[in-house]
Amino acid sequence: MFNFHKRENLFATRVIVEKKEEPEVKEPEPQPETRAEQKEMNKHRYLPGERLQMKLNQQARKEKKADRKHACEPLKEDDVDRISKSMARVMGELS
């Protein structure tokens, strides 16, 4: 039923060794010699609409910062009068 093999010599077995390929070593990019070459290397190429999105995000950040700045200001006497008049008008409509 089962076929068991007897080896006469343990050292008579074959060993297959596979060569592993060494990964390619990338050479570092040459360093720029002039400022113009350095500027060209660092130049970022934007996708269509990416610059517009950056400007819109910057504008939204400025608006949000301005809103936070105005929210922290203390109420002035004119603001208190205006709020009290509007509250009186609302309370008059409710009754």
C-alpha positions, 0 to 999 in steps of 0.5 A: 500500500505505501511505498517507502524508499530506503536510502543507502547513503544519506549523502547521495541526495541531490540538492538544487540551489537556485540563484537569486537575482540581486536587485538592481542598484540605482545610481544616484541622480547627478547633482545640479551644477548651476542654480538654473539646473537646480531650479529645473530639477525642483520644478513641480508639474501640476495636474490640471486644476491643481493650482486652482484647488490650491488657491481655493483652499488658501482662500478658504483658510484665510476666510476661516481665520478671519471668521475666528478673529471676528468671533473673539471680539468683545461685544460693543455697546452698539451690538448690545443695543441691536441684539436687545432690539431684535430680541424685543421684536421677537418676543413681541411677535411671540406674545 
